[in-house]
Amino acid sequence: MDGGICLQADVLVLGAGPAGSTAALNLAPHACVLLADKRTATGSRIGESLPAAAGRLLRDMGLEAAFLAQGHLPCQHTRSTWDSAAALEQDAMRNLDGHGWHLERDRFDAWLLEVAQQRGAAVLRDSRLVGALWEEGAEPHWRLELMRQGRALAVEARAVIDASGRNSSFSRHAGSQRHAGDKLVCGWLLGCDAAVSNADNATGGNSELHAEAEGWWYTSALPGSRRLLAFYTDADLAAAQAARAPALLLARAASIPAIAALLQKQDRAADEYGFCAANSAVLSAASGQAWLAVGDAALAFDPLSSQGLFNALYTGLAGAEALHRHLHGDSMALSDYQDEIIRIQRAYAAHRDIWYGTERRWPDSPFWRRRHGPGDILRTERRRNEIDIA
């Protein structure tokens, strides 16, 4: 790469998903920011919910009004069968923050990236990390090797943000190790749903959560009279075969009474289908020598928490603030960020264990046994008390 093109920046953000774009849009007014993404454009993503508390983050970043103007489908009502065949109904009116949203993810992701560009970030599409090296000197910096549109490109940056998702591509180059907490995978499909009417699109949609012997199901209404259906199980279980094929997925869904009722109203022809990892994961270190990780690159949450996208926004904002402090000479900024990631991980793990611990209908199921370890009931009660006290 000697003699080739070398770009320079204060901060290089690797990954243009919600976490990376959020970090970039908050840093761009104060620093020279390059945002590199391996995709040529924002790709298709399955629908995802954004909890009501995210409204406070969007407000802090000056984004709330523009977000609300996009007209994402409000999440007004949830229904679940968990630890009982009887359905539990919950209404958003009980939440002090109001309702959450079912997002049109392609539009949401593209909007965050557009805001980052409007605030001054430059975007390098079709750019993949090849190597990274910390270079000392009068002005210490990271030198990163990228492949962009099939050609080598070097970038020198004072600091790096890893927003590469579950790959944690830069963090692994920097010596951090990624630890998986379980084997959870997801098979999902999108289809038309006659039950999602124009009135629903105006007043709000619904989501449902249903446990079964070898995992659990999630389904939600989406904008455009569509519905997401997703099945979560462990990769090494026989049930994972159903998650890998749309026909098998629908056949298994038909055996779940609460899901079967929805399928009667849904067009069985799936518009889109996918299979992906959904396991919890954490880095051994989420920050280091002039770098930090945000979003799934730092912490990947079990989708049961419904906090993945909120975590992307929160860590994107917190990471931007930490790196801004670091660039201005605060020697504690990155270690403070690492402490915050540890706090988030502990709180997340405590809540996850409580939720899985309440489902006791299938004690012989490998899926549920793995989530009910020795002393699980006592541990669940202790963590519940700690959370109540906090």
Secondary structure, DSSP 4 states (H G I P E B T S, - for coil): -TTS-EEEEEEEEE--SHHHHHHHHHHTTTS-EEEE-SSSSPPP----EE-TTHHHHHHHTT-HHHHHHT-PEEEEEEEEESSSSS-EEEEGGGSTT--EEE--HHHHHHHHHHHHHHTT-EEE-SEEEEEEEEE-SSS-EEEEEEEETTEEEEEEEEEEEE--GGG-HHHHHTT--EEE---EEEEEEEEEBTTS-HHHHHH-EEEEEEEETTEEEEEEEETTTEEEEEEEEETTSTTHHHHT-HHHHHHHHTTSHHHHHHHTTB-SS-SEEEEEE---EEES-SEETTEEE-GGGTEE--GGGS-HHHHHHHHHHHHHHHHHHHHTT-TTHHHHHHHHHHHHHHHHHHHHHHHHHT--S-TT-HHHHHTS-TTHHHHHHHHHHHHHH-
